[in-house]
Amino acid sequence: MSAFADNPCTRCGACCASFRVDFSRHELLSEGGSVPDGLAVEVTDSTCRMRGTDHARPRCAALQGQVGERAGCGIYEWRPSPCRDFGMRSPLGLGDEACARARARHGLPPLDG
């Protein structure tokens, strides 16, 4: 099994169902970036948001599976910068404070690290 498959961040999904995700429209595929346009909504002339992350109970439209069990990003390789920067503090994927809050929101314990 690869280190990628062992990484809890690639199968948890709590952050994808906890926070709003805003990013520069330059990250959209149509603007030369990698995020599929259909998964984003326009916020301002320069900012987009991942579809579903602004709901009362956020859940990113790219999230697949069940949070905490078998969840993953359907566009992991093409995800926007806030998702790339979120919670990773080590190669093992041990989360930060925001990760711990997201996991608690879904009844999951913080990652040990």
QUIZI-V671051 format. One record per run of one state. SS is the DSSP state (H for helix, E for strand, L for the rest). FROM is the first residue (numbers start at 1). TO is the last residue. If there is no record, write none. Layout:
SS_FROM_TO, SS_FROM_TO
//
This chain:
L_1_2, H_3_6, L_7_7, H_8_10, L_11_14, H_15_17, L_18_21, E_22_24, H_25_27, E_28_28, H_29_31, L_32_34, E_35_35, L_36_36, H_37_39, E_40_42, L_43_46, E_47_50, L_51_62, E_63_66, L_67_69, E_70_73, L_74_75, H_76_78, L_79_80, H_81_85, L_86_96, H_97_105, L_106_113
//
